[in-house]
Amino acid sequence: MPSVVWSMIKQIQGLHHITSLASDAQENNGFFTEVLGLRRVKKTVNFDRPDVYHLYYGDEIGTPGSVMTYFPIPDISKGHAGTGEVGTSVFSVPEGSLPYWEDRLEGLGIEELTKTVRFGETRLGFRGSDGDGFALVEQPGDARAPWAGSDIGNDFALRGFHSATFRVKDADATAELLRFMGYELAENESNHQRFRIAGGNGADIIDISSMPTANDAEQGSGSVHHIAFSVKDRQAQLDVREALVDTGYSVTPVIDRDYFWAIYFRTPGGIFFEVATDEPGFDRDEDTAHLGEALKLPSQHAHLREKLERDLPPIAG
């Protein structure tokens, strides 16, 4: 385990994106664009496996803190919930909008709707098309602009992430890491701890659920693959990387992901973390009006375009 260091990383602004695994590209696209009303802001492929899409959904321009991304892998096995994973991805919605969402989701046949209260907030929980864990929380004063191109009115539309919930056997090491990353302990409730980035980007809450007797998660469709944290630019990312390495974490070199630069490391609780830059953004190779429409390929896979356009499953909408 990395050694204790009392200095603190100050460059992290909150969440950048959350990346999960799915079984079917069309179902995944329909769920996020037609059910949740997000915009598909990029249609590209997995850098390491170009025969698999990488789909991004968010607000109008894919603002960091609003973006859910997926690798839809045909014939992937079903994931099994447990510890060592992001258990719930939570979106912010306007005050007073949960009744609308309860009616909408129920009317669209979305499974396992639940209402719970955590840290004084009512959460509307539900399952995605692969059994993914999601929740909506009313967040008064969230000034982030939603995607206006769906059938969901501005008074109800998703603003971006509210938080993410980590499920771990022992919360202490993960809590120590979050503090090192600039998060502050805000509240304790039962087996839950809430951490927050002061003055963050709106997607600035992490909840840790301690589950000492639960089984380890088995990754598959419906599982979160990794969770990414936002930094402003490449210099801030290099500063974060240096601090993590100096503390004892094994961190990848900086990797160019076309729309951001990324570094990765595994946490003591088993969750895969990424730190991603806000630059250059999803409009670097598409006009904002047409984000997510064309298949965009990393340069190393450009020679595969004819094959990929033939073999990848079509996505309507």
C-alpha positions in Angstrom: 0.0 0.0 0.0 1.3 3.5 -0.7 2.8 5.3 2.2 1.0 8.1 4.1 1.9 11.6 2.8 0.4 14.7 4.4 0.6 17.0 1.5 -2.5 17.3 -0.8 -3.2 17.3 -4.5 -5.0 20.6 -5.3 -5.5 20.2 -9.1 -8.5 17.8 -9.2 -11.8 19.6 -9.9 -14.3 16.7 -9.6 -15.3 13.9 -12.0 -14.5 14.0 -15.6 -16.3 10.9 -16.9 -17.3 7.4 -15.9 -16.7 4.5 -18.3 -18.7 1.2 -18.1 -19.2 -2.0 -20.1 -22.3 -2.9 -22.1 -23.5 -5.8 -24.2 -25.3 -4.0 -27.1 -24.5 -0.7 -28.7 -28.0 0.1 -29.9 -29.6 -0.6 -26.6 -27.0 1.4 -24.8 -27.4 4.3 -27.2 -31.2 4.2 -26.9 -31.1 4.2 -23.1 -28.9 7.2 -22.8 -30.3 9.3 -25.6 -34.0 8.4 -25.5 -34.6 7.5 -21.9 -32.2 9.8 -20.0 -32.1 12.5 -22.7 -28.3 12.9 -23.0 -26.5 13.7 -26.2 -24.2 11.2 -27.9 -21.1 13.4 -28.2 -18.7 10.9 -29.7 -18.8 7.7 -31.6 -15.4 6.2 -31.8 -13.6 2.9 -30.9 -11.7 1.4 -28.1 -8.0 2.3 -28.5 -6.9 -1.2 -27.5 -9.7 -3.1 -29.2 -10.9 -1.2 -32.3 -13.6 -3.8 -33.1 -15.5 -2.4 -30.1 -17.2 1.0 -30.0 -16.4 3.6 -27.5 -19.6 5.7 -27.1 -19.7 9.0 -25.1 -22.9 10.7 -23.8 -23.2 14.0 -22.0 -24.4 17.6 -22.3 -24.2 19.6 -25.5 -20.4 19.6 -25.7 -19.5 16.8 -23.4 -18.4 19.0 -20.5 -16.2 17.2 -18.0 -18.4 16.1 -15.2 -21.4 15.3 -17.5 -20.0 12.4 -19.5 -20.9 8.7 -19.3 -19.0 6.5 -21.7 -19.3 2.8 -22.7 -17.5 -0.1 -24.3 -20.4 -2.2 -25.8 -18.9 -5.7 -26.2 -21.1 -8.4 -27.9 -21.3 -11.7 -26.0 -19.7 -10.1 -22.8 -20.6 -12.0 -19.6 -22.9 -10.3 -17.1 -21.2 -8.4 -14.3 -21.8 -9.3 -10.7 -22.0 -6.5 -8.1 -19.7 -6.5 -5.1 -16.8 -4.6 -3.6 -13.9 -3.0 -5.4 -16.1 -1.1 -7.9 -18.1 2.0 -8.5 -21.6 0.7 -7.6 -23.8 3.7 -8.5 -23.4 6.6 -10.9 -25.6 9.5 -9.7 -26.9 12.3 -11.8 -28.0 15.7 -10.7 -31.6 16.9 -11.6 -33.4 20.1 -10.8 -35.2 20.6 -7.6 -38.8 19.3 -7.7 -38.1 17.0 -10.8 -38.0 13.5 -9.2 -41.8 12.9 -9.6 -41.4 13.6 -13.3 -38.5 11.2 -13.5 -40.3 8.5 -11.5 -43.3 8.7 -13.9 -41.0 8.8 -17.0 -38.9 5.9 -16.0 -41.8 3.8 -14.9 -43.6 4.5 -18.1 -40.6 3.4 -20.2 -40.4 0.1 -18.3 -37.1 0.9 -16.5 -36.5 -1.7 -13.8 -36.0 -1.7 -10.1 -37.0 1.9 -9.3 -36.3 2.6 -5.6 -36.5 5.7 -3.4 -34.1 6.1 -0.6 -32.7 8.9 1.5 -29.0 9.3 2.0 -27.4 12.4 3.7 -30.8 14.0 3.7 -31.2 13.7 -0.1 -33.9 11.6 -1.7 -32.4 9.3 -4.4 -34.4 7.8 -7.2 -32.5 4.6 -8.0 -32.9 2.5 -11.2 -31.2 0.1 -13.5 -29.7 0.6 -16.9 -30.1 -1.6 -19.9 -27.4 -4.0 -18.6 -28.4 -3.7 -14.9 -26.1 -0.8 -14.3 -26.7 1.0 -11.0 -27.9 4.6 -11.4 -29.7 7.2 -9.3 -31.0 10.7 -9.6 -30.7 13.4 -6.9 -32.3 16.8 -6.9 -29.5 19.4 -6.5 -30.8 22.9 -5.9 -28.8 25.6 -7.5 -27.0 23.4 -10.0 -26.4 26.0 -12.8 -24.9 23.6 -15.3 -26.7 23.7 -18.6 -28.4 20.5 -19.8 -28.5 19.1 -23.4 -31.5 20.9 -24.9 -31.9 18.6 -27.9 -34.0 15.9 -26.2 -37.7 15.7 -25.4 -37.0 16.5 -21.8 -37.7 20.0 -20.7 -35.1 22.3 -19.1 -36.9 22.0 -15.7 -36.2 18.3 -15.5 -33.1 17.5 -17.7 -30.0 15.9 -16.3 -27.3 18.5 -15.4 -24.3 16.1 -15.1 -23.0 13.9 -12.4 -24.0 14.6 -8.8 -21.7 11.9 -7.4 -20.5 8.3 -7.6 -20.7 5.6 -4.9 -17.7 3.3 -4.3 -18.3 -0.1 -2.7 -15.2 -1.3 -0.8 -14.5 -3.8 2.0 -12.4 -1.4 4.0 -13.1 2.3 3.6 -9.9 3.6 5.4 -7.4 3.4 2.5 -9.8 4.7 -0.1 -10.7 7.6 2.2 -7.1 8.4 2.7 -6.5 8.5 -1.0 -9.5 10.8 -1.6 -8.2 13.2 1.1 -4.8 13.2 -0.7 -6.6 14.0 -3.9 -8.2 17.1 -2.4 -11.5 15.7 -1.2 -12.8 16.6 2.3 -14.9 14.4 4.5 -18.3 16.1 4.6 -20.6 13.6 6.4 -20.8 10.2 7.9 -24.0 8.1 7.9 -24.2 4.5 8.9 -21.7 2.6 6.6 -21.5 5.6 4.2 -18.9 8.4 4.1 -19.3 11.5 1.8 -16.3 13.3 0.4 -16.5 16.6 -1.5 -14.2 18.8 -3.5 -14.6 22.4 -2.3 -15.3 24.7 -5.2 -15.4 21.8 -7.7 -17.0 21.5 -11.1 -20.4 20.4 -9.8 -19.6 16.7 -10.2 -17.6 16.9 -7.0 -19.0 14.3 -4.5 -17.8 10.8 -3.8 -19.6 8.5 -1.4 -17.8 5.4 0.0 -19.9 2.5 1.2 -18.1 0.1 3.5 -19.2 -3.5 2.9 -16.7 -5.7 4.8 -18.6 -9.0 4.3 -19.6 -8.6 0.6 -18.1 -10.6 -2.2 -15.6 -9.0 -4.6 -17.3 -7.6 -7.8 -17.0 -9.6 -11.0 -16.7 -7.2 -14.0 -18.9 -7.6 -17.0 -21.8 -5.9 -18.7 -23.3 -3.4 -16.4 -20.0 -2.8 -14.5 -18.1 0.4 -14.3 -14.7 -0.2 -15.9 -13.1 3.0 -14.5 -13.8 6.4 -13.1 -12.0 9.5 -14.3 -11.2 12.7 -12.4 -10.9 16.1 -14.1 -7.9 18.4 -14.2 -7.6 21.6 -16.2 -4.7 20.8 -18.4 -1.6 18.7 -19.1 0.6 20.6 -16.6 -1.9 20.0 -13.8 -2.0 16.3 -14.8 1.7 16.0 -14.7 1.7 17.6 -11.2 -0.9 15.1 -10.1 1.0 12.2 -11.6 4.2 13.2 -9.8 2.5 13.5 -6.5 0.9 10.0 -6.9 4.1 8.4 -7.9 6.0 10.1 -5.1 3.4 8.6 -2.7 4.0 5.1 -4.0 1.2 4.6 -6.6 2.0 2.8 -9.8 0.7 5.3 -12.4 0.8 4.9 -16.2 2.6 7.3 -18.4 0.4 10.0 -20.0 -1.7 8.5 -22.8 -3.3 10.6 -25.6 -7.0 9.7 -25.9 -7.6 12.2 -28.7 -10.2 14.2 -26.6 -8.2 14.3 -23.4 -4.9 13.1 -22.0 -5.2 10.3 -19.4 -3.2 8.6 -16.7 -4.4 5.5 -14.8 -3.8 3.7 -11.5 -5.4 1.1 -9.3 -6.7 2.2 -5.8 -6.2 0.2 -2.6 -9.9 -0.7 -2.7 -9.5 -2.2 -6.2 -11.2 0.6 -8.2 -9.5 1.7 -11.4 -8.9 5.5 -11.4 -8.1 7.8 -14.3 -7.1 11.4 -14.2 -8.1 13.2 -17.5 -7.5 16.7 -18.8 -10.4 19.0 -19.8 -8.5 19.8 -23.0 -8.8 19.5 -25.9 -12.5 18.5 -25.8 -14.9 16.6 -28.1 -15.1 19.3 -30.7 -11.5 18.9 -31.8 -12.5 16.9 -34.8 -16.2 17.6 -35.2 -18.3 20.7 -35.4 -20.3 21.2 -32.2 -23.6 20.9 -34.1 -22.7 17.5 -35.3 -21.0 15.9 -32.4 -21.3 12.1 -32.2 -22.7 11.6 -35.7 -19.7 10.2 -37.7 -17.5 7.4 -36.7 -14.2 8.9 -35.5 -11.1 6.8 -35.4 -7.8 7.2 -33.5 -5.0 7.8 -36.0 -3.5 4.3 -35.4 -6.8 2.7 -36.5 -7.6 5.0 -39.5 -6.4 2.3 -41.9 -9.2 0.0 -40.6 -12.0 2.4 -41.4 -13.5 0.4 -44.3 -13.5 -2.8 -42.2 -14.8 -1.2 -39.1 -17.6 0.6 -40.9 -18.6 -2.8 -42.4 -18.3 -4.9 -39.2 -19.3 -2.6 -36.4 -23.1 -2.9 -35.6 -25.1 0.1 -37.0 -26.4 2.5 -34.4 -29.7 4.2 -35.3 -30.3 7.7 -33.9 
